[in-house]
Amino acid sequence: MSVFEHGEFDKHERVAFWNDEKTGLKAIIAVHNTYLGPALGGCRMWPYANSAEALTDVLRLSKGMTYKAAMAELKLGGGKSVILGDPRRIKTADMMESMGRFVESLGGSYYTAEDSGISVDDLHNMAKHSQYIAGINAKYQYTGEPSDGNPAPSTAYGVFVGLQAAVQHKFGTGVNGLTVAIQGLGHVGYRLAAHLHAAGAKLIVTDIYPENTQRAVEEFGATVVAPEQINSVKADVLAPCAMGATINLESIAGIQTSVIAGAANNQLSTEAMGEMLRQKDILYAPDYVINAGGVIDIYHQRFDSSAAAMKSHIERIGDNLSAIFTRADDENKATNEVANTMAEERFKY
Ligand code: NAD
């Protein structure tokens, strides 16, 4: 298996492999770039078909974190870790402790946190052997209320701020009276709906679980559509808050909104979708910029800040997006392309 020749390898500083026969842990940590600070990125446990697939994922995701941290104005670089295996079948406390030793062995160049398949309990087990575990012992929410450790309130607030910036750029107004279509009413989508409702927006929502949409009907007077209809409803803003790649060759023709601004990761099936949205005059808020509230939250909790500093940092997501939109207009470029360029201007290899 090649690393330096790998298609997703892009000047990564460090790629480390760990094999612990005693606990069965097989893991990879990739540190993409530490120019702005130590690398931060979640630990993902997934039943990869083979180690090549796991390597591809960790190389790609760690690079994405460098861009995300740079655009979020964090003094952090990008990294990621992956554990090979089905978390429901093979994960044990001992294995997580071994993962902690692996993280510790990098001497602080990489901080880990939660991702798919890894819970806060798992992080606590890692923390028995490493000081470089983030996403645990959260003290406060951005509102100043105590935190239960879930960064979703910060993510949702950041998306709300970013969506407002996009609406301001596109329509020159606030969200009051506009219609927003939300795909997915989970941890982030539901909270986004609450912010939008309080600000006077009308909501069209969908989810695969009827209890989630029913709650939005009762609390926010939302209109419900079927999951397969959400990408083509008549509305002002589309907010993807479920899964990735929902903006693709199939869905793009049906999109009727003038703005796309939501929490989901990897919303564009390919980077070329960004240019297609530009040609359709649809303003796209790059996903990793608008959904950075969660990583900003983790940063402030870990590096001992305050709720007020965290809140104003999250609010800068709006300014960052406005800068991207203006530059994209000036240079006649897609917003995702401009976001990548601006991130690259902030870190060096
Ligand atoms: P979640 O699992 O709590 O919510 C996702 C919701 O989408 C669920 O209610 C689910 O039922 C629904 N859903 C799934 N498939 C659907 C479909 N086909 N149509 C309609 N609804 C569907 O997840 P979350 O934490 O709210 O995160 C939402 C998105 O935002 C994810 O892409 C996640 O990666 C991204 N994100 C989350 C955070 C965070 O802090 N939680 C941070 C950054 C990015």
Residues whose N, C-alpha, C, O or C-beta is under 5 A from the ligand:
A	BS01	NAD	P151 A152 T155 Q183 G184 L185 G186 H187 V188 G189 T206 D207 I208 Y209 P227 C241 A242 M243 A263 A264 N265 N291 G294
